[in-house]
Amino acid sequence: METIKTVYYEKRAQVLMKNLRSRRFDAWYCETREDALRQALSLIPEGASVGWGGCASAEEIGLVDAVRKGNYHPIDRDTADSPEEKTKIMKKTLLADVFLTGTNALSLDGELVNIDGTGNRVAAIVYGPESVIVIAGMNKVCATLEDAVTRARTVAAPMNAQRFPVQTPCKVTGTCADCKSPDCICNQILITRNCKPAGRIKVILVGEDLGF
Ligand code: SF4
């Protein structure tokens, strides 16, 4: 039986998809993470080079594992033996056929908000990879762009900081202090208003809570 949350997410997703498409994003709604995985894989040609970044949601639906095990060319920075090699792999990701990522927040009006420390993830969203697949749990959807920026800065970033060996106020308190720390993970804030070329960014909305 459908839960109230399922019904709510589905209705909200219909509005959001219409707005995303009006901005020339491709968009799908998948009720479950299993459906989202199938949809994402259908968008990746066999033999494609595939990179990723900031993709807790893609990991949670099993997409990163499927790419590692499938008939693709993964560009995987976790295989690096040194920081220098890791940087090289991250730069190579900018020329991948396909880039997998999440989004820190979306407005119901169809704008994506992403925050980045190094900048490699937002760079790939902006330009480089031929195709960008965004996996977004419906928990990321906010009423307005202002709310989406607030979510990215005060929820997503402080949660994300818990994953890294950083010395930032949010790592200690769980609350953003608008820091200027050398370890700050919020050096770049990207708002993607429209998709150009049309269809380059493919947003797969998932009727579950995913990521941060
Ligand atoms: S305290 Fe600094 S690193 Fe943490 S969320 Fe705020 S700006 Fe980002």
Boltz pocket constraint, residues with backbone or C-beta under 6 A from the ligand:
constraints:
  - pocket:
      binder: B
      contacts: [[A, 153], [A, 157], [A, 158], [A, 161], [A, 168], [A, 169], [A, 170], [A, 171], [A, 175], [A, 176], [A, 177], [A, 178], [A, 179], [A, 180], [A, 181], [A, 183], [A, 184], [A, 185], [A, 186]]
      max_distance: 6.0
